[in-house]
Amino acid sequence: MSTGNELMANIAAERRQFSHVLEELPQQDWNAPSLCKGWRVREVVAHMTMPLRLSTPRFIGEMLRSRGNFTHMANRVARHDAQEPINALLHHWRTNEDTRWKPPGGGLQGALTHDIVHGLDITIPLGIKHPVSEANLLTVLDHATSPLSQKHFRLDLTGIRLEADDLDWAFGDGEPLRGAAHHLLMVLMDRRLPSGLLTGEATPQFTTT
């Protein structure tokens, strides 16, 4: 198991890799839809940097404005901050590549999961590669299959076994649902994927129509 320092180094490395992805996006792609319902790429990037750049007083103030509802607060802040120019959104990401942050109850594994999953929210619908290392992907899959994560997403995988066709990884029991490990990660995150990325009888349950 990785130490805290090792995990933080992995997080920073993944962020630097993702900086290259964002830097190469054409301007029109920043307004393209993501896998996060109702969010474009720019809202996702604004959300990814939110915990890295918001001061504690502002975070508390935003939560008070949303009456303690984190989901409502995160959505409102993402939509507001996404109005900034692309260069500003990129600047917020680049200048926080080494910023240490741990989501409540999630630790550094949760921070790595946050970065990788939202990065995939952007790259999968755009059809571009998100260069996640195998070791970090396995760390995030371990976090995504934890009891805490399963309780949060309330995903019903009864009778379904997730089987990666590019890594030695599987989860659950039942009829196989196969795909690349990073696509199965998004199934665990309750995302609906574009058609053609999964195979198995349960595919329609996790695919956009």
C-alpha positions in Angstrom: 0.0 0.0 0.0 1.3 3.5 -0.9 2.3 5.9 1.8 0.8 9.3 2.1 3.9 10.9 0.4 3.8 8.4 -2.4 0.1 9.0 -3.0 0.6 12.7 -3.1 3.4 12.3 -5.6 1.2 10.1 -7.7 -1.6 12.7 -7.5 0.7 15.5 -8.6 2.1 13.4 -11.5 -1.5 12.6 -12.7 -2.4 16.3 -12.5 0.7 17.3 -14.6 -0.3 14.7 -17.2 -3.8 16.0 -17.3 -2.5 19.6 -17.7 -1.2 18.5 -21.1 -4.6 17.1 -22.0 -6.3 20.4 -21.1 -3.7 22.5 -22.9 -4.3 20.6 -26.2 -8.1 21.0 -26.1 -9.5 23.1 -29.0 -11.5 26.1 -27.7 -14.8 24.6 -28.8 -14.2 21.5 -26.7 -14.4 23.5 -23.6 -18.1 24.0 -24.3 -18.7 20.3 -25.1 -20.8 18.2 -22.8 -19.2 15.9 -20.3 -20.4 12.8 -18.5 -21.5 14.9 -15.6 -25.1 15.7 -16.4 -25.6 19.3 -17.3 -21.9 20.2 -17.1 -19.7 21.1 -20.0 -15.9 20.6 -19.9 -15.4 24.1 -18.4 -17.8 23.3 -15.5 -16.0 20.1 -14.8 -12.6 21.8 -14.8 -13.9 24.5 -12.5 -15.2 21.8 -10.1 -11.9 19.9 -10.2 -10.1 22.9 -9.0 -12.7 24.1 -6.5 -11.3 22.2 -3.4 -7.8 23.3 -4.4 -8.4 27.0 -4.6 -11.3 27.9 -2.3 -10.3 29.3 1.0 -11.9 27.8 4.1 -13.9 31.0 4.8 -15.2 31.1 1.2 -16.1 27.3 1.3 -18.0 27.8 4.5 -19.8 30.9 3.1 -20.7 29.0 -0.1 -22.1 26.1 2.0 -24.1 28.5 4.1 -25.6 30.0 0.9 -26.6 26.5 -0.1 -28.0 25.7 3.4 -25.5 22.9 3.9 -26.3 21.1 0.7 -22.9 20.2 -0.8 -24.3 19.0 -4.1 -26.2 22.3 -4.6 -23.2 24.3 -3.6 -20.8 22.5 -5.9 -23.1 22.8 -8.9 -23.7 26.6 -8.3 -20.0 27.3 -7.8 -19.0 25.3 -10.9 -21.5 27.1 -13.1 -20.4 30.5 -11.7 -16.6 29.8 -11.9 -16.9 28.2 -15.4 -17.7 31.6 -16.8 -14.0 32.5 -16.4 -11.8 32.6 -19.6 -10.2 29.3 -20.6 -6.7 30.7 -19.7 -7.9 31.4 -16.2 -9.4 27.9 -15.8 -6.1 26.4 -17.0 -4.1 28.7 -14.7 -6.2 27.4 -11.7 -5.4 23.8 -12.6 -1.7 24.3 -13.4 -0.9 26.3 -10.2 -2.5 23.6 -8.0 -0.8 20.5 -9.4 1.0 20.0 -6.1 -1.8 21.2 -3.8 -2.6 18.7 -1.1 -6.3 18.1 -0.4 -8.3 15.3 1.1 -12.1 15.0 0.7 -13.9 14.3 4.0 -13.7 10.6 4.8 -11.9 9.9 1.5 -8.3 10.6 2.2 -5.7 11.0 -0.5 -7.2 8.0 -2.3 -10.4 10.0 -2.5 -8.5 13.0 -3.9 -6.8 10.8 -6.6 -10.3 9.4 -7.4 -11.7 12.9 -7.7 -9.1 13.9 -10.2 -9.1 10.8 -12.4 -12.9 10.3 -12.5 -13.6 13.9 -13.5 -10.8 13.8 -16.0 -12.5 10.8 -17.6 -15.8 12.7 -17.4 -14.1 15.1 -19.9 -12.1 12.8 -22.1 -14.4 9.9 -22.7 -17.2 11.8 -24.5 -14.5 13.7 -26.4 -13.0 10.4 -27.5 -9.5 11.4 -26.4 -7.0 9.5 -24.3 -6.7 10.2 -20.6 -3.2 8.9 -19.6 -3.9 7.4 -16.2 -1.2 5.0 -15.0 -2.1 1.4 -14.3 -1.0 1.6 -10.6 -3.1 4.7 -10.0 -6.1 3.3 -11.8 -6.0 0.2 -9.6 -5.8 2.4 -6.5 -8.9 4.3 -7.6 -10.7 1.1 -8.5 -10.0 -0.1 -4.9 -11.4 3.1 -3.5 -14.4 3.0 -5.8 -15.3 -0.5 -4.6 -15.0 0.3 -0.9 -18.2 0.1 1.2 -18.2 3.9 1.7 -18.1 4.6 -2.0 -20.8 2.0 -2.8 -23.0 3.4 -0.1 -22.5 6.9 -1.5 -23.4 6.0 -5.1 -26.1 3.5 -4.2 -25.3 1.6 -7.4 -27.1 -1.7 -7.8 -24.8 -4.3 -9.3 -26.7 -7.3 -8.1 -26.0 -10.2 -10.5 -23.3 -8.3 -12.4 -19.6 -9.0 -12.4 -17.4 -6.2 -13.7 -14.5 -7.7 -15.7 -11.7 -5.5 -17.2 -10.4 -6.6 -20.5 -7.1 -4.7 -20.3 -6.1 -5.3 -16.7 -6.3 -8.2 -14.3 -9.2 -6.8 -12.3 -12.8 -7.9 -11.6 -15.5 -7.1 -9.1 -18.8 -8.6 -8.1 -20.6 -11.9 -9.0 -22.9 -12.7 -11.8 -23.2 -12.0 -15.5 -20.0 -10.4 -16.9 -20.0 -6.8 -17.9 -16.7 -6.2 -19.7 -14.8 -3.2 -20.8 -11.6 -1.2 -20.3 -10.8 -0.8 -16.6 -11.3 3.0 -16.8 -14.7 2.5 -18.4 -15.7 0.1 -15.6 -14.6 2.7 -13.1 -17.1 5.1 -14.5 -19.8 2.4 -14.2 -18.9 2.3 -10.5 -19.3 6.1 -10.4 -22.8 5.8 -11.8 -22.0 7.4 -15.2 -23.7 6.5 -18.5 -21.1 5.7 -21.1 -21.3 6.2 -24.9 -22.3 3.1 -26.8 -19.7 0.6 -27.9 -17.5 0.8 -24.8 -19.0 -2.1 -22.8 -20.1 -5.6 -23.6 -22.5 -7.9 -21.8 -26.2 -8.3 -21.1 -26.3 -5.4 -18.6 -24.7 -3.0 -21.1 -27.9 -1.0 -21.8 -28.2 -0.3 -18.1 -24.9 1.7 -18.2 -25.0 3.2 -21.7 -26.6 6.4 -23.0 -29.5 5.8 -25.4 
